[in-house]
Amino acid sequence: EVWPRPPYPIESGVFGKPTVVDNVETLNNIPWIMEHGAAAFTAMGTAESKGTKALCFNKGFAKPGIVEIEFGMSLGDAIFKLGGGGAGGVELAMALQHRLAGRGRVSLVTGGPPPLASYKPTVQARARRALKRCGVTLFEDSCEEIADGHVVLGRHGGRLACDAPVVAIGNTAPPWLRESGLALDEQGFIATGPTLQSSSHPEVFAAGDVATRLDAPRPRSGVFAVRAGPPLALNLRRFVAGGELQPYRPQRRSLNLLSCGGRHAIASWGGWSAEGGWVWWWKDRIDRAFIREFRLPPG
């Protein structure tokens, strides 16, 4: 049976009216080009083919959808694979790509969630744009195996050629804590209270990445760990001397400064965020001041 051919869109398209159908993929690039400039767009891709290309994973894949890569890039082009989409993995991916300066390609495998999943959506969007500017290819997928010069992705089941895997994952509790007899939280970290004492063994104190404040849980980041140091030292001295312990209330939020490879960084505080060269200068100044505190005296 012969089926009648439907009319062309130029004859009867949207609302039955003549409609011009252009290259939607090209039109999709216009907002990015307007924001970053034509030079930034043509800097991506190859000499013959500038810019990016959208690839479609159909329903045969575990995670159907569209991914965007630069022209000239195959899955085998990615020689670095980073497992982990937290702040450490995102910063490391952009730092490596910046350092390589075109001599290699970096891909970031997030482990499944989007990059910076624990951050506000506005910060995630800034990070995505920064990764794209740096030329880092993003895979929101799990890394099932790293062996024999390749990385096996979990959802798509694909393999990425990999010469040098760099793994940047989140904190996990030390296995020995399970046999310590100390009270632990659901993730296996030492459960503590306002005075930083173990909830089961008052003679044990803990702070930082190994512990969880049950009364005031906070993210496991360097800011909160460093801030807990002075009150921890104070209560240790008072405990040994038989004095009264001082409750410690950690700050509710912290300033996060995320380096983006070059002299560019992203700042976030609660729901506020910003980015630019001035943020990088701010972060550089803070980091250098922190490192100076650990320099040994001359001689």
Beta strands, then each sheet from edge to edge (+ up, - down):
strand 1: 52-57
strand 2: 65-70
strand 3: 80-83
strand 4: 106-109
strand 5: 137-139
strand 6: 143-147
strand 7: 150-153
strand 8: 159-161
strand 9: 164-167
strand 10: 190-192
strand 11: 211-213
strand 12: 256-259
strand 13: 265-269
strand 14: 272-276
sheet 1: 1+ 2-
sheet 2: 5+ 4+ 3+ 9+
sheet 3: 6+ 7- 8+
sheet 4: 10+ 11+
sheet 5: 12+ 13- 14+
end
